[in-house]
Amino acid sequence: MPKRRLKTNFAVNLLYPSVRIAVAFVTIPIYLRHVGEARYGVITIVWILLGLFGFLDLGLSRAVTNALAKLRDAPQTERARALLTTFGLNLGIGVIGGVVLYVFGGFLLKHFISVPEALGPEVAGSLPWIACLLPLTLVSAAGAGALESRELFLLVNLIQTVAIALAQVAPVVMAVFVSPSLTVIIPTAVAAQAMGSIAVLFVVHRLEGPFSLRAIDWGEARKLLGYGSWMFATNVINPALGSADQFIIGSIMGVTAVAHYAVPMNLVLRSGAIPWAFGRTFFPRMSSLSGDAAYGLGARALSTMAYGFAAICAPAIILSPAFFRYWVGADFALISAPVAQILFPGMWMSGLSFVGFTLLQSQGRADLTGKLSMLEFLPFLAVIWVLTSNFGIVGAAAAWTLRCTVDALAIFWASGIRRKDLLPLLPPGALLVATLAIARFLGSNNVLLDLLVAALAASASVGLSYLLSEEWRKLLLGLVERARGFGGSPATRAKPPPPINTNAQK
């Protein structure tokens, strides 16, 4: 497949997270205004629970993408065997997991999270909806994996974009015009997400069908589970580590503090659209490449992402106080903006780790990512608890960034990324540290000054990328040449006509 197609896939995979960010910008302030900070904190915890129980996928959606990418030109019956087996496993596990989610979620929110007593009935009424969504979510994740194995990213992104837009907008509309109760908001969001899942399965049936239950093969199941078993460990521990801070905050400080932490965290995680799109785009391609070719692709992507993502994170650190002040209010910004500033460097490191993570899993070494996650779990739970207990939500943010940094370094080592490939990461990393230090001296009152410093930070990242990254130098020079071509006069843009061959005319 030509290189241009890979870039196109990457751009397409930015569609879904970009729309998600845009919709969140509009809906979160309305949520906070109409449902209150306590309810928003509960909503955050409930969706985290659904995400955590996604571990019951057992790594099968990733495994089926890997398997189908290798079977791209195989007969339909071979592809159907892998896909139907995954569907059967995920459906059965999802039904059992839904029951466990309902019981465990109610117990957790009742005994371990400080939920206002008045919200108890609303929480109890919303959990059955989340439990029912889980089986459908697991099955549709495998369906999306089938589409991605064919690199049909535009199709799957369009479906997911419409679904997430409905899942974020429809509950806000219901909260404003019907009721802010969780028993109204959460079922509305669940129905919207279910529609997206059904659409994915419909498209998969059209492309991969016809299906027969006889295609389910337990031998194929053992093969998929063998790949996905270590993915299971990763899918359990990584979401648990990523969400432990919010559960610990809820336990120590209450759900209102969760809202003050969750809003900047969600914003920072949305900025991870670029590394997320990288992983989604490159995984099927790396799965079909040999080890050396996959490593070469990953090494080039690492340098490219380091500078490109720094050009987003550095200005974001500077602009966070002003942004939160005008987005959700001065009082909220005073508490939440410092959290966002500390989280952005961690998000940058987490984004870089996607390269090593994708490289390892595409080459069948999901066991290494699983083992690293297991080693990190208990130490970082302790770090998060200590820092949150002593420094509140700012301490939780520092713990999260520390975890992302250590995790990225460990993944680089495990994936065999050489020291010379890591040296280009030092300049953009130093830029982020310097930006974080400068941000401590800036406030949110002088917006023009913030914008100026943010522009300088972005320019510094672009300048460093031109000087130190060959991939970015080629890209920037290409953009300049295109700009000259579009920007010149018609006379300068037009190509001269070919010379007339007078001998041929004679």
DRENRO-643717 format. One line per field, with one value per residue (C-alpha): residue in one letter; x, y, z. Coordinates in nm, 2 decimals. Layout:
res <- A, ... .
xx <- X, ... .
yy <- Y, ... .
zz <- Z, ... .
END
This chain:
res <- M, P, K, R, R, L, K, T, N, F, A, V, N, L, L, Y, P, S, V, R, I, A, V, A, F, V, T, I, P, I, Y, L, R, H, V, G, E, A, R, Y, G, V, I, T, I, V, W, I, L, L, G, L, F, G, F, L, D, L, G, L, S, R, A, V, T, N, A, L, A, K, L, R, D, A, P, Q, T, E, R, A, R, A, L, L, T, T, F, G, L, N, L, G, I, G, V, I, G, G, V, V, L, Y, V, F, G, G, F, L, L, K, H, F, I, S, V, P, E, A, L, G, P, E, V, A, G, S, L, P, W, I, A, C, L, L, P, L, T, L, V, S, A, A, G, A, G, A, L, E, S, R, E, L, F, L, L, V, N, L, I, Q, T, V, A, I, A, L, A, Q, V, A, P, V, V, M, A, V, F, V, S, P, S, L, T, V, I, I, P, T, A, V, A, A, Q, A, M, G, S, I, A, V, L, F, V, V, H, R, L, E, G, P, F, S, L, R, A, I, D, W, G, E, A, R, K, L, L, G, Y, G, S, W, M, F, A, T, N, V, I, N, P, A, L, G, S, A, D, Q, F, I, I, G, S, I, M, G, V, T, A, V, A, H, Y, A, V, P, M, N, L, V, L, R, S, G, A, I, P, W, A, F, G, R, T, F, F, P, R, M, S, S, L, S, G, D, A, A, Y, G, L, G, A, R, A, L, S, T, M, A, Y, G, F, A, A, I, C, A, P, A, I, I, L, S, P, A, F, F, R, Y, W, V, G, A, D, F, A, L, I, S, A, P, V, A, Q, I, L, F, P, G, M, W, M, S, G, L, S, F, V, G, F, T, L, L, Q, S, Q, G, R, A, D, L, T, G, K, L, S, M, L, E, F, L, P, F, L, A, V, I, W, V, L, T, S, N, F, G, I, V, G, A, A, A, A, W, T, L, R, C, T, V, D, A, L, A, I, F, W, A, S, G, I, R, R, K, D, L, L, P, L, L, P, P, G, A, L, L, V, A, T, L, A, I, A, R, F, L, G, S, N, N, V, L, L, D, L, L, V, A, A, L, A, A, S, A, S, V, G, L, S, Y, L, L, S, E, E, W, R, K, L, L, L, G, L, V, E, R, A, R, G, F, G, G, S, P, A, T, R, A, K, P, P, P, P, I, N, T, N, A, Q, K .
xx <- 0.00, 0.15, 0.28, 0.03, -0.25, -0.10, -0.10, -0.46, -0.56, -0.40, -0.58, -0.91, -0.85, -0.84, -1.20, -1.37, -1.15, -1.17, -1.55, -1.55, -1.33, -1.55, -1.87, -1.72, -1.62, -1.98, -2.16, -1.94, -2.02, -2.39, -2.36, -2.20, -2.46, -2.77, -2.68, -2.43, -2.08, -2.19, -2.40, -2.12, -1.88, -2.11, -2.15, -1.78, -1.74, -2.02, -1.86, -1.52, -1.68, -1.80, -1.46, -1.29, -1.52, -1.42, -1.12, -1.36, -1.29, -0.98, -0.78, -1.00, -1.08, -0.71, -0.64, -0.90, -0.77, -0.42, -0.55, -0.77, -0.49, -0.28, -0.58, -0.67, -0.66, -0.78, -1.11, -1.43, -1.47, -1.13, -1.20, -1.55, -1.42, -1.19, -1.46, -1.76, -1.55, -1.46, -1.82, -1.93, -1.67, -1.73, -2.11, -2.09, -1.84, -2.03, -2.35, -2.17, -1.97, -2.29, -2.43, -2.10, -2.09, -2.43, -2.35, -2.00, -2.09, -2.37, -2.15, -1.86, -2.08, -2.26, -1.96, -1.64, -1.74, -1.88, -2.20, -2.46, -2.75, -3.01, -2.84, -2.85, -3.18, -3.07, -2.74, -2.93, -3.17, -2.89, -2.67, -2.89, -2.86, -2.48, -2.48, -2.70, -2.47, -2.16, -2.23, -2.31, -2.00, -1.77, -1.93, -1.92, -1.55, -1.47, -1.67, -1.48, -1.16, -1.27, -1.33, -0.99, -0.81, -0.93, -0.82, -1.17, -1.11, -1.33, -1.63, -1.58, -1.49, -1.81, -2.02, -1.84, -1.85, -2.22, -2.27, -2.05, -2.20, -2.55, -2.42, -2.29, -2.55, -2.88, -2.82, -2.76, -3.08, -3.27, -3.10, -3.21, -3.56, -3.67, -3.48, -3.12, -3.18, -2.93, -3.22, -3.28, -2.93, -2.76, -3.03, -3.02, -2.65, -2.67, -2.93, -2.72, -2.41, -2.61, -2.73, -2.36, -2.28, -2.56, -2.46, -2.11, -2.24, -2.47, -2.18, -1.96, -2.23, -2.26, -1.88, -1.79, -2.10, -2.28, -2.22, -2.31, -2.29, -2.10, -1.81, -1.74, -1.42, -1.28, -0.94, -0.95, -1.07, -0.76, -0.54, -0.72, -0.71, -0.35, -0.27, -0.53, -0.44, -0.16, -0.37, -0.62, -0.37, -0.29, -0.67, -0.73, -0.44, -0.39, -0.75, -0.74, -0.42, -0.56, -0.88, -0.74, -0.67, -1.04, -1.16, -0.90, -1.00, -1.37, -1.28, -1.07, -1.23, -1.58, -1.74, -1.73, -1.35, -1.38, -1.56, -1.28, -1.02, -1.22, -1.29, -0.92, -0.83, -1.09, -0.97, -0.60, -0.70, -0.89, -0.56, -0.43, -0.63, -0.30, -0.13, -0.46, -0.50, -0.14, -0.21, -0.53, -0.37, -0.04, -0.15, -0.30, 0.00, 0.26, 0.08, 0.14, 0.51, 0.82, 1.00, 1.27, 1.02, 0.78, 1.06, 1.18, 0.82, 0.79, 1.13, 1.03, 0.69, 0.84, 1.05, 0.76, 0.51, 0.75, 0.78, 0.43, 0.26, 0.48, 0.36, 0.01, 0.10, 0.33, 0.08, -0.20, 0.00, 0.02, -0.34, -0.50, -0.58, -0.74, -0.92, -1.08, -1.16, -1.37, -1.50, -1.64, -1.58, -1.31, -1.38, -1.36, -1.05, -0.87, -0.89, -0.87, -0.63, -0.32, -0.43, -0.44, -0.10, 0.06, -0.12, -0.01, 0.36, 0.23, 0.00, 0.30, 0.49, 0.19, 0.15, 0.50, 0.46, 0.19, 0.47, 0.64, 0.31, 0.18, 0.51, 0.52, 0.16, 0.17, 0.47, 0.28, 0.46, 0.15, 0.30, 0.56, 0.30, 0.10, 0.40, 0.50, 0.15, 0.15, 0.48, 0.36, 0.02, 0.09, 0.38, 0.17, -0.14, 0.07, 0.22, -0.12, -0.27, 0.02, 0.03, -0.35, -0.37, -0.10, -0.16, -0.51, -0.60, -0.27, -0.09, -0.30, -0.21, 0.16, 0.13, -0.04, 0.23, 0.50, 0.33, 0.31, 0.68, 0.80, 0.56, 0.68, 1.05, 0.98, 0.79, 1.07, 1.31, 1.09, 1.02, 1.39, 1.39, 1.76, 1.92, 1.99, 1.61, 1.54, 1.78, 1.55, 1.29, 1.51, 1.46, 1.08, 1.08, 1.30, 1.06, 0.76, 0.95, 1.05, 0.69, 0.55, 0.80, 0.70, 0.33, 0.38, 0.45, 0.16, -0.20, -0.53, -0.60, -0.37, -0.50, -0.29, 0.03, -0.08, -0.15, 0.19, 0.38, 0.17, 0.25, 0.62, 0.61, 0.45, 0.69, 0.98, 0.85, 0.81, 1.16, 1.31, 1.13, 1.28, 1.63, 1.64, 1.38, 1.43, 1.07, 0.93, 1.18, 1.05, 0.69, 0.74, 0.94, 0.66, 0.40, 0.60, 0.63, 0.26, 0.19, 0.41, 0.22, -0.12, -0.01, 0.17, 0.01, -0.16, 0.13, 0.39, 0.18, 0.10, 0.34, 0.48, 0.34, 0.55, 0.77, 0.63, 0.80, 0.83, 0.99, 0.68, 0.46, 0.65 .
yy <- 0.00, 0.34, 0.57, 0.84, 0.60, 0.56, 0.94, 0.96, 0.69, 0.88, 1.20, 1.01, 0.86, 1.21, 1.27, 1.08, 1.22, 1.57, 1.57, 1.42, 1.71, 1.97, 1.83, 1.81, 2.17, 2.27, 2.01, 2.00, 2.35, 2.29, 1.96, 2.13, 2.42, 2.20, 1.87, 2.01, 1.91, 1.62, 1.45, 1.51, 1.34, 1.04, 1.03, 1.03, 0.74, 0.54, 0.57, 0.48, 0.16, 0.08, 0.14, -0.07, -0.36, -0.34, -0.55, -0.85, -0.81, -1.02, -0.85, -1.02, -0.71, -0.64, -1.00, -1.03, -0.71, -0.87, -1.20, -1.05, -0.81, -1.12, -1.29, -0.98, -1.17, -1.50, -1.67, -1.54, -1.86, -1.82, -1.46, -1.55, -1.82, -1.58, -1.31, -1.53, -1.70, -1.36, -1.25, -1.56, -1.52, -1.15, -1.20, -1.47, -1.29, -0.96, -1.10, -1.24, -0.92, -0.71, -0.89, -0.84, -0.47, -0.41, -0.58, -0.44, -0.09, -0.06, -0.19, 0.05, 0.36, 0.28, 0.19, 0.34, 0.66, 0.96, 1.01, 1.25, 1.06, 1.23, 1.09, 0.73, 0.64, 0.80, 0.60, 0.27, 0.34, 0.41, 0.11, -0.15, 0.05, 0.05, -0.32, -0.39, -0.19, -0.39, -0.70, -0.49, -0.28, -0.59, -0.74, -0.41, -0.36, -0.68, -0.56, -0.24, -0.44, -0.63, -0.30, -0.17, -0.48, -0.38, -0.02, 0.10, 0.38, 0.64, 0.42, 0.32, 0.67, 0.81, 0.56, 0.62, 1.00, 1.01, 0.78, 0.98, 1.31, 1.17, 1.02, 1.36, 1.59, 1.40, 1.37, 1.74, 1.82, 1.58, 1.74, 2.09, 2.02, 1.71, 1.65, 1.66, 1.32, 1.05, 0.82, 1.03, 1.13, 0.79, 0.59, 0.85, 0.82, 0.44, 0.44, 0.66, 0.44, 0.13, 0.27, 0.32, -0.04, -0.18, 0.02, -0.12, -0.48, -0.41, -0.29, -0.58, -0.83, -0.67, -0.68, -1.01, -1.21, -1.44, -1.58, -1.92, -2.03, -2.34, -2.11, -2.08, -2.28, -2.36, -2.41, -2.06, -1.95, -2.09, -1.91, -1.58, -1.61, -1.70, -1.37, -1.18, -1.33, -1.08, -0.81, -0.90, -0.81, -0.48, -0.40, -0.47, -0.29, 0.01, 0.14, 0.06, 0.27, 0.54, 0.57, 0.49, 0.85, 0.95, 0.66, 0.76, 1.13, 1.02, 0.82, 1.08, 1.41, 1.33, 1.34, 1.72, 1.69, 1.42, 1.67, 1.93, 1.66, 1.48, 1.79, 1.88, 1.51, 1.45, 1.76, 1.63, 1.28, 1.43, 1.58, 1.23, 1.21, 1.21, 0.91, 0.73, 0.78, 0.66, 0.34, 0.28, 0.35, 0.17, -0.14, -0.33, -0.22, -0.32, -0.65, -0.73, -0.63, -0.82, -0.72, -0.50, -0.32, -0.26, -0.13, 0.11, 0.25, 0.28, 0.46, 0.72, 0.77, 0.82, 1.13, 1.27, 1.24, 1.38, 1.72, 1.73, 1.65, 1.89, 2.17, 2.09, 2.02, 2.32, 2.59, 2.40, 2.43, 2.81, 2.86, 2.63, 2.89, 3.14, 2.86, 2.72, 3.07, 3.15, 2.80, 2.69, 2.99, 3.16, 2.96, 2.62, 2.73, 2.83, 2.46, 2.27, 2.47, 2.37, 2.01, 2.03, 2.20, 1.91, 1.64, 1.76, 1.65, 1.31, 1.30, 1.37, 1.08, 0.86, 0.95, 0.85, 0.52, 0.44, 0.38, 0.11, -0.03, -0.07, -0.21, -0.48, -0.59, -0.59, -0.83, -1.07, -0.95, -0.85, -1.05, -0.77, -0.49, -0.71, -0.79, -0.43, -0.33, -0.59, -0.46, -0.10, -0.16, -0.17, 0.08, 0.34, 0.29, 0.37, 0.68, 0.80, 0.75, 0.93, 1.23, 1.27, 1.24, 1.51, 1.74, 1.68, 1.67, 1.84, 1.56, 1.31, 1.48, 1.47, 1.09, 1.03, 1.22, 1.03, 0.70, 0.79, 0.88, 0.56, 0.35, 0.51, 0.45, 0.09, 0.03, 0.18, -0.06, -0.36, -0.28, -0.26, 0.11, 0.21, 0.50, 0.69, 0.68, 0.83, 1.12, 1.32, 1.32, 1.53, 1.88, 1.86, 1.72, 2.00, 2.25, 2.11, 2.13, 2.49, 2.58, 2.43, 2.65, 2.96, 2.89, 2.92, 3.29, 3.36, 3.41, 3.40, 3.77, 3.88, 3.67, 3.85, 3.77, 3.41, 3.39, 3.54, 3.30, 3.01, 3.11, 3.13, 2.78, 2.63, 2.81, 2.68, 2.32, 2.37, 2.52, 2.23, 1.99, 2.15, 2.15, 1.81, 1.58, 1.47, 1.35, 1.69, 1.88, 1.69, 1.75, 2.13, 2.18, 2.00, 2.23, 2.54, 2.42, 2.36, 2.70, 2.86, 2.67, 2.78, 3.13, 3.24, 3.42, 3.22, 3.29, 3.16, 2.86, 2.75, 2.50, 2.60, 2.42, 2.14, 2.24, 2.18, 1.91, 2.07, 1.76, 1.55, 1.82, 1.81 .
zz <- 0.00, -0.09, 0.17, 0.08, 0.18, 0.52, 0.58, 0.45, 0.70, 0.98, 0.89, 0.87, 1.21, 1.36, 1.26, 1.54, 1.83, 1.68, 1.67, 2.02, 2.14, 1.97, 2.11, 2.46, 2.45, 2.40, 2.62, 2.93, 3.05, 2.99, 3.19, 3.48, 3.48, 3.45, 3.64, 3.89, 3.98, 4.20, 3.93, 3.67, 3.91, 3.93, 3.55, 3.52, 3.76, 3.59, 3.24, 3.39, 3.52, 3.17, 3.03, 3.30, 3.23, 2.87, 2.99, 2.95, 2.58, 2.68, 2.41, 2.14, 1.94, 1.90, 1.83, 1.56, 1.39, 1.40, 1.26, 0.99, 0.88, 0.81, 0.64, 0.43, 0.10, 0.24, 0.15, 0.32, 0.51, 0.69, 0.78, 0.90, 1.12, 1.31, 1.33, 1.43, 1.70, 1.84, 1.83, 2.02, 2.29, 2.34, 2.35, 2.62, 2.83, 2.79, 2.93, 3.23, 3.27, 3.26, 3.56, 3.75, 3.65, 3.79, 4.12, 4.16, 4.04, 4.29, 4.57, 4.48, 4.45, 4.77, 5.00, 4.85, 4.67, 4.86, 4.67, 4.82, 4.97, 4.75, 4.44, 4.56, 4.38, 4.06, 4.06, 4.13, 3.84, 3.59, 3.65, 3.47, 3.15, 3.16, 3.24, 2.93, 2.71, 2.79, 2.58, 2.27, 2.32, 2.33, 2.02, 1.82, 1.92, 1.74, 1.45, 1.44, 1.45, 1.13, 0.95, 1.06, 0.94, 0.59, 0.67, 0.61, 0.86, 0.70, 0.73, 1.09, 1.19, 1.04, 1.23, 1.56, 1.51, 1.46, 1.76, 2.00, 1.89, 1.97, 2.30, 2.42, 2.27, 2.34, 2.72, 2.74, 2.55, 2.79, 3.09, 2.98, 2.85, 3.04, 3.37, 3.50, 3.67, 3.61, 3.53, 3.22, 3.12, 3.13, 2.95, 2.67, 2.63, 2.64, 2.36, 2.14, 2.19, 2.12, 1.79, 1.69, 1.79, 1.58, 1.28, 1.30, 1.32, 1.02, 0.80, 0.91, 0.81, 0.47, 0.41, 0.58, 0.56, 0.51, 0.86, 1.00, 1.36, 1.23, 1.16, 1.53, 1.58, 1.93, 1.78, 1.64, 1.99, 2.15, 1.90, 1.95, 2.33, 2.32, 2.16, 2.36, 2.70, 2.76, 2.60, 2.88, 3.14, 2.96, 2.92, 3.28, 3.44, 3.22, 3.25, 3.62, 3.66, 3.44, 3.64, 3.99, 4.05, 4.01, 4.23, 4.50, 4.47, 4.51, 4.82, 4.98, 4.87, 4.73, 4.39, 4.36, 4.36, 4.10, 3.87, 3.92, 3.83, 3.56, 3.34, 3.29, 3.26, 2.99, 2.81, 2.82, 2.71, 2.42, 2.31, 2.27, 1.95, 1.75, 1.92, 1.93, 1.56, 1.51, 1.70, 1.51, 1.17, 1.21, 1.39, 1.09, 0.87, 1.13, 1.18, 0.81, 0.81, 0.91, 1.23, 1.07, 0.85, 1.14, 1.36, 1.09, 1.05, 1.43, 1.47, 1.21, 1.37, 1.71, 1.61, 1.40, 1.69, 1.95, 1.78, 1.64, 1.97, 2.16, 1.93, 2.07, 2.44, 2.49, 2.39, 2.58, 2.90, 2.86, 2.76, 3.02, 3.29, 3.04, 2.86, 3.17, 3.30, 2.99, 2.93, 3.27, 3.50, 3.71, 4.03, 3.85, 3.66, 3.97, 4.09, 3.76, 3.53, 3.74, 3.70, 3.33, 3.31, 3.50, 3.30, 2.95, 2.98, 3.10, 2.80, 2.57, 2.72, 2.69, 2.33, 2.25, 2.43, 2.17, 1.92, 2.12, 2.24, 1.88, 1.76, 2.04, 1.99, 1.61, 1.63, 1.86, 2.18, 2.38, 2.67, 2.73, 2.75, 2.99, 3.21, 3.23, 3.33, 3.61, 3.74, 3.75, 3.92, 4.29, 4.31, 4.13, 4.33, 4.63, 4.47, 4.36, 4.71, 4.89, 4.65, 4.65, 5.03, 5.07, 4.77, 4.66, 4.29, 4.19, 4.36, 4.17, 3.84, 3.93, 4.00, 3.67, 3.48, 3.66, 3.58, 3.21, 3.20, 3.36, 3.15, 2.83, 2.91, 3.00, 2.68, 2.47, 2.64, 2.59, 2.22, 2.14, 2.05, 2.04, 2.23, 1.90, 1.83, 2.17, 2.15, 1.93, 2.21, 2.44, 2.28, 2.27, 2.62, 2.74, 2.57, 2.76, 3.10, 3.02, 2.92, 3.24, 3.44, 3.25, 3.29, 3.67, 3.63, 3.40, 3.50, 3.31, 3.33, 3.04, 2.75, 2.49, 2.68, 2.71, 2.34, 2.26, 2.48, 2.35, 1.99, 2.08, 2.24, 1.93, 1.70, 1.90, 1.86, 1.49, 1.46, 1.65, 1.43, 1.12, 1.26, 1.42, 1.26, 0.90, 0.87, 0.98, 0.76, 0.45, 0.56, 0.62, 0.30, 0.11, 0.27, 0.18, -0.18, -0.20, -0.05, -0.32, -0.59, -0.46, -0.36, -0.68, -0.97, -1.24, -1.47, -1.22, -1.12, -1.48, -1.64, -1.97, -2.27, -2.41, -2.70, -3.05, -3.24, -3.58, -3.73, -3.64, -3.80, -4.12 .
END
